[in-house]
């Protein structure tokens, strides 16, 4: 067995073990969960009956126990006194099995009611073993690997004594100026829904009280990703239809997958901050969706209701949030400091208070903390398992799967000829910190294998590294040396993009071209006329038309985590054929944002002929540079034999859409087969194309697989004044390798009108491969 096949066996064995663990728990869960639930309801009622008003408010108080980069740093004697008094329900920004055991001991041994604390942290794409950033994970179009990574994140988090992570961020993001696009699954609600449920199942499994689980948190409920102009925290002003059809589906999918908690967004929708939005939180989430989990505010967001201008005093802000259905106050201290006054002013708040306390206690119960408050945290496993080789092997697989081949003129890639002289240009090639992305929990820079180190370790290539320029700063003095190295090389790897801190919370940018002097570096290198492979590293889609048009080949590699370098080298050298797909299109320039493939048709659709008045910009070509779903391969694929098992479907029925896909290339490779639909004539204009299914499938050269999608008529419903209307009529079906590479077309008819119950994009299209 070669070292490569043995590594692959190790990965597969690890994944099988992880997924089998989840499956075993799923089988064991139903009866057990029911028994536990009845028992808990009685216990919770009893506890609430014993609690003072202060103790109740204490349960709703989440306190920072440290800072993001200095966990535990704020836990002092004064905090321990608050815990003894029952004035704290939860801490965030804490970690460590021994540390948290001691802290928990204070709560369950020294407080009057002995209620365990809930410990939370942001584990956004890995705890110590850092995986690709979420936008990169979405590019895998592979929910199974996402789930496997989340499972590992949960193991590492829970053995460190933590119960809760503020993940996944399921906000749809259609504006790459928004820095938090890096934290989600991009522009599409169907892809976003699948990524949401994969993460939740990985973190929580099917039974939260099982081994190595952590409570997930779907965030930031509302329309945080629709912030005007892509400015973080800014107002979202969107139609109810867009809210329901585009922004809500991943949240609904998250709720259906069992997400134990939700976080409300910082921003407002048409003037109503979500943290005070009764119609959305108490109405839609709680009453309509029947959601029973915990709702936490975002950091200090309750107090910020004053800045929004919907409350004058902290007590009013507390009352608004409580009435809206926000159970826990993250880091604001508003419930702790002012809810008592609010209740004194308005005793009708008391039932809301009891409900909120009940939900906090229910989550603690679901996690098994009343049965064993020390069930999380295991110092021995913390040492042995965190960052283990098994975990890193899965991180490497995820990193390989996230890479998107944007272009490959003349099949410059893969670099197969031995002994070639490769100029590696750009400081990002050796930037271990950026590989970790903006959220990194306990990730360590020293754990990262950078592209440069992996290239050197690879052998067979002569490497000449010249940083040339960093993504930050105006120092162009390294450019001449980079050009000299480029001239002497057979091929150039031009590693450019953003650093980890260009995209993140509060990191919106109006200019999404290359920061610093990288454009100058890139053009100087391209001017040598040597073959250039651009290796992009970034947390957002960048607008790089001028550079990418001139390059021979380009890879989008996001920030890939600890195994970043080896994964990129595997793709560069052809050991792995790339098959990642863009979860958000790459715009031609920032001025075209927001842009997305699933737009409405317009009465005057965009026309290449500038003499016609049409829905386009006059100064730039139509559409993105690379669209949603785009990604090339070292193989090629033929699509054929499209068949629908029926031509007419009842509104409560489904159609099976089948096709063959054949690897017509010379190497084994994954292909991502995508199903799009369109309702060409409806009550209101419908998007020109909407993703409703996908599958990533491995094909050997010459191999053919038959793919079948089972699409329900309800997945075509549109939001019509508060209901999901299914309309009779013809539906177009498109199958392709990207949103603009449609290979097969068909149609079926929905026989009669009807009503759906769920956001269509939240519903899974089952896929079989034979
Ligand atoms: C972010 C959340 C995060 C929280 C806790 C906030 O600023 O918006 O996504 O979970 O901080 O760190």
Boltz pocket constraint, residues with backbone or C-beta under 6 A from the ligand:
constraints:
  - pocket:
      binder: B
      contacts: [[A, 122], [A, 166], [A, 219], [A, 298], [A, 299], [A, 505]]
      max_distance: 6.0
